[in-house]
């Protein structure tokens, strides 16, 4: 149990940060702004429209990648939760989970 709660907290924070990244990418899409890490280095003779479409696809790909990471983290969190339920008294488990949820601002 000593390692389970900190590991659960770490994964919960990681998931929360990935949700924030996804929110940021969606905002970029809405505002039609390209984040600097997505800027495609293309030859100067490539049209703006083509460049924009490539960057749009990269953003979409990043969002999909982030959702895949969230799914993997959710699986790990479920496994950890099942382990915690087996080794932790119910009251202590609830206190720990409530603390984590309060700290992380769970999604």
N, C-alpha and C positions, 0 to 999 in steps of 0.2 A: 504494500500500500504506500510505502514511503515514496516510491518513484511514480506511482500511477497518477496521483493528483497533480504534481507539477507537469507531468507529460500531458495530461488532459488540458491543463491551463495553457500550456505552450501551443498545443494544436488549436485550441479555441481562439487564441490571439491571432494565430496565423490565418485561420479561416476568416476572422473579422477583417484583417488587413487585405485579404484577397477580395472580400466583398467591397471594400473601399476602392480597390484598384478597378474593379468592374464598374462601379458607379462612376469613377473618373472617366473611364473609356466611353461609357454611354453618354456622359456629358459632352465629351469631345465630339462624338458622333452628332449629337443634337445641335451643337454650336458650329459644326463643320470646321473644327479646329484639329490640326494634326499635332499630336505630342511629338516632342523632339526625338524620342527613341523610335518613332515610326517613320520618320522622314526617309523617303526612298532617294537614294543617290542615283539619279538617272541622267542620261545625256541631255544636253540643253535643247536638242531638237525634238524631244518628247513633248507632246501637248499637255497642257495643264489638266485637261479632263482625264487623260490616261493616267497621269501622275496621281491625281485625286482618287481615281478608282483603285489604283494599286494600294495607296495608303489606306483607303477604306477597307479593302480586303485584309490588309495586315491587322488593322484594329479589330475586325471581326474575328480573325484567327486568334488574336490575343485573348479576346473575351471567351472564346470557346476553350482555349487552353486553361484559363482561370477557372472556368466551371468544372473542367475535368479535375483540377487540383482540389476544388471544394468537395467533389464527390469522393475522392480518395480520402480526404481528411475526415469527411463524415463517416466513412466506413471505419477508420481508425478510432474515431471518437466513440462510435457504437461499441466496438470491441472493448475499449478501455472502460466504458460505462458498465458493460456486463461484468468485467473483472472487478470493478469497484463495488458493484452491488453484492458480489459474492464475499468480499473480504472486509467490507466496511459496515458498521452499524448504520441503520437507516438515518437516524438523526444527524450523525456526523457527515454522512454522505450529502444530505440535503443542505447542510450548512456550507460544506465545501463547494457544492455546485452553485448555490446561490451567490457565494462570494465570487466565483469565477464569472458567472453570468453578469453580475453587477460591474465587475472590472472590465469585462470585454464589451458589454453592450450587445449581447448576443443577437444574431440574426436568426 
